[in-house]
Amino acid sequence: MKQIILLFLILFSIFSCQKDNSNENEIAKIEVDYIIERFDIAFGKVTATSLPDLKKAYPFMFSEKYPDSFWIAKVNDTLQQELTQETQDVFLDLKDEKKEIAQLFQHLKYYFPEFKTPRVITVTSEVDYRNKVIVTDTIVLISLDTYLGSDHKFYEGIQNYLRQDFNREQIVVDLAGAYGDKYIYQQQNKTLLDEMIYFGKQLYFKDVVIPFKTDAEKIGYSKSQLEWAKSNETEIWRFFIEEELLFSTDSKLPNRFINPAPFSKFYLEEIDKESPGQIGKYMGWQIVRAYMKRNDVSLKDLLQADPKEIFNHSNFKPNK
């Protein structure tokens, strides 16, 4: 009987891999035509004479409550000039990013046929790292000054756990996350499990639409942080169960296990020192992966599914 089960699992794995490869071959054939519009460069060169033309081309970038003199003063501000120059020095071209974003758009078109390729526009934002990318139905804005490299001088004073993702490799990851937020059904999260499953959906969405990125890049961990999470799944899960945290509505739990932080807060000194932040997102990801492995569900249906439904039908067991 054990041999039969093992054979079934091997055949299932082979079939799944063949299906995934077939999907990727089809996705690669999807045409995506777009350019990356360098508004950051155009704005850096604007003059009082050329400003009206730039405003006409990018009306959504200029609030009407500010006069033209405000924008000219901003261009001539020394901080803005430094932002523009540093950004151009790092991003001489965006060839690799353009290719990755095209792959993201191909996957979005495959899984969401209604998706329309948006305008992709690069900007500077005075290092507004809470809004590194903005996604709408028709426009994508990418703040290049938040991707200059984690050790860049502009990021001095920003905590390491935040700026470790201020690298150009994360641009497409952040875009995928922003699109995930658009497609995932957002109910009012009440329990820690609700939060875990929501972000588990977002990370699984990244599995599907940016499969060319590593798991560490998808969640924003270093390789060692991801390895720690994998090696300690059983202990983390036991802690959540024994402390009865999954269905708790304690408002402090997201800060301990979901929100960006230098470490997760188990309140156990040795574990806290070693753990990466957002461990609840990682565990939610594994639950969603288990659910998708055991159930014949489309990506769209997953994104709309109830958290308890996902948990109850995941048969999740942590890695030992």
N, C-alpha and C positions, 0 to 999 in steps of 0.2 A: 504493500500500500504506500509506504514512504517513497519507494522508487517511482511509482505512478504519479504521485503528487509532485515530486521533484521534476519529472519529465514534463508535466503540465506547466510548471512554473517556467522551465527553460523555453518551452515552445511559446508560451505567452510573452516572454521577454523578447524572443526573436521576432514575433509578429509585431509587437509594439515598436521595436526599433525600425523594422521595415516600413511600418506605417508612418513613423516620424520622418524617416528619410524621404518617403514619397511626398509628404506634405512640404518638406523643405525644398524639394526639387520643383514643385508647383509654385511655391512662393517666390523662388528665385526668378521665375519667368514673368512675374508681374511687373509691368512698366510703371516707373515712378519718375516724373519729370519735375524737377524743381531746382532753384538756385538758392544759395545762402546770401541774403542781402545784407551787406555790411553797413548798416545804419551807423554803427559806432565810428567808422571811418568818415562817412559822409558828414556826420554831425561835427566831428573834429575839425573839418575843413570849412565849415559853413561861414559865410560872411553876411553882412546886412543885405547885400545885393542878391545872394543866392538863397537866402532863408525862405522867401516865399515859395520857391520851387520845391524845396525840401519839405515844407509844410504841406504842400499839395500832394506830394508823393506819399507822405506818412502823416496824415492828419491826426491819427490816433496817438501819435507820440507827442503832440503839442496841446496842452490844456489851453482852452480859450481864455481862461481867467488871467493868463500871463501875457503881457505885451511882448512884442518882438525884442525890445531892449533887454528883457529878462533873459531870453535865450542867447543873445549875443554876449551878454555879461557872463553867462554860464560857460560858453565855449572858451572865453578868454580867462576864466578862473584858473589859477595855477594848479589846483588839485585836479580839476577836470582835464587839463592838458596832460598832467602826469598819468592819469588813468588811461587816457586815450593812447599815449605813447607806449606805456607798459603793455597794454593790451595788444597793440599792433606788433610790438617786438616779440611777444609770445606766440601770437596767432598770425604769423606771416601768411599762412594759408590754412584752410580748413578741409583739406582733401580727405583726411582720414575720417573726420567727423561727418562730412557730407556722405561718405559711403555708409557709415553706421546708421545715420539718420534715414538714409534711403532704405536700408534693410528693415529698420523699425517700421517705416511706412508700408513696405511690402507686406509685412506680417499683419499690420493693422487692416490693410485692404483685404487680406485673405480671410481674416476672422470676423471682420466687420465690413461687409461689402459697401455699406453706406458711407464709409470713411472717404473724405475728400482731402487730397493733398493740400496742406495749408501753405501760406507764405512763411518762410523761415527767416527771421530777422535777428541780427546780433546787435546788442546794445551794451552800454556800460550803465551801472546802477549805483555807483558809489559803494560798491561791495555790499549790496543788499542780499546777504546770503540766505535770508529767509524766503526770498523769491528769486531763486537762481534761474528758474525757467517759468514762463507763463504760457499756458496752452488754452486756446479757444478753438471754435469750429473752423476758423479761417486763418488764424495767425498763431505763430509760435515765436516767442521772444526768448532769447538766450543771453543772459548777462555774462559776457565773457570775462569781466573783471572778477568774477567769483570762481574762476577756473584757472588761475595763473600758476598753480602749484602750491602745495600745502606749506612750503617754506617761504613763500613770497613775503616781502617786507610789508605789503599792504595788510597782511593778516596778523601782524604782531598784536598781541592782546586778545586775540580770539582763541578760545580754548582748543587744545590739540584734538579732542575728540570730534569737534566740529570741522576743523580745517583739514583733517586728514582726507576729506573727500573733495577738497577744492582743487581737483586735478581735471584736466581736459578729458581723461578717459571716462569721467562720470557724466559727461554731458548727455549722452544717449540714455544712460541709466536714469537720470533725473527726468528726462522727457518721458520715458516709459512709465515711471511712477506717476507723473502728472496725468498721462492718458489713463492709467489705471484708475485714478481717482474719479475721472469722468465716467468711466464705464461701470464701476462697481456700485451696486445698490447700497446707498448709505442710509441705514436705519440708525435710530438713536442707540448708541452703545451703552449698555447698562452694566454689564459684568466684565471682568477681566477677560473671560473667554471671548466675548463679543469683540473686544479690542484685538485680541490675538488672531481671531479668524479674519477680521477685516484686513489686517496687515499681511496675514498669510495669503489672502486672495491677491493682494497687490504684488507680493513677491512671486506668487505663482504666475500671475499675469506677465511679470518680467521673464520668468522661465520660458514662456510661450513666445513673446514678441521680441525678445533680445536673447535668443539662445546662444549667441556667439559671445556673450559676456560670462565671466566666472561667477560662481555663487558669492564669493567675497565681494565682488564689485556690485552685485545686485543688492546686497544688504548693507553695503558700506562698511564692511569689516576688513581688517588686515587678514592675511593668510593665517597668522597665529591665532587671531581672535575667532575665526571660523573653525579652526581645528579644535580650539578649546570648547566651543559650543557643541561640536560633533561628539567630542570625547566625553562630555558630561551630560548628554541628553537624559540618561537614566536618572541621575541624581537631581537634575533640574525638575524633571517630571515628578519624581517622588516628593520633592519639596512642595510643588504646587498642589499635589493631591493631599499630602499629610497636613498642610496648613489650610486646606479647604479654600484655596484662592480662586479657582476657576470660575465659580458662580458667585463670587463675592462682588458686591457693588461698592466696596470701599474706594472712594475717590482718590486715595493716595496711591493705589496700585499702578495706574498708568505711569506715574512719575518714577516708580520703582523699576518697572519692567518693560515699558513701551516707549516712552519718550527718549529722545537723544540724551545721552549721559556718558560720563567717562567709564562707568561700570554699572551693573545691575545691583540692586540693593536687596540682598537676601538677609542682611543684618547678621551675617556670619563672616567674621573678619577675613579669614583665609580665602573664602570664596569671593567675597566682594573685591578683594585686591586683584584677583586673577580674571574675573568675569568681564566680558564686554558689555556695554550698554545694550538696551533694547532686546534683551534675551527673550522676552515674550513674543516679539515679532518673529524671531527665529523659530520658536516652538510652534507658533501658529502656522508658519510656512510648512513645517513638517506634517502637521495635521492635515492641511489642505492637500499636500502632495499625496498623503496616504489615502485621502478621500478620492482623489482623482484616479489613483492607481486601482482602486477597488470598485469604482462605479463608472458606468458608461454615461458620462455627462459632458455636454459641450462646454466650451469656455464661457459662452454667454450665459448658460444656465448656472454655471458655477458662480459667476459674479452676482447673480440675483438670489442665490440660495441662502436660506436662513442659517445662521451660525450653529444653532443646535442641531439642525438637520445634517450639516457637514460633520460636526463632531460625532454625532451618534452613529453615522454610517462610515466613519473613517477607519474604525477598528485600529486606532493609532496605538502603536507600541514604539517606544523610543529605542534608538540604537543602544546596544549593550557594549 
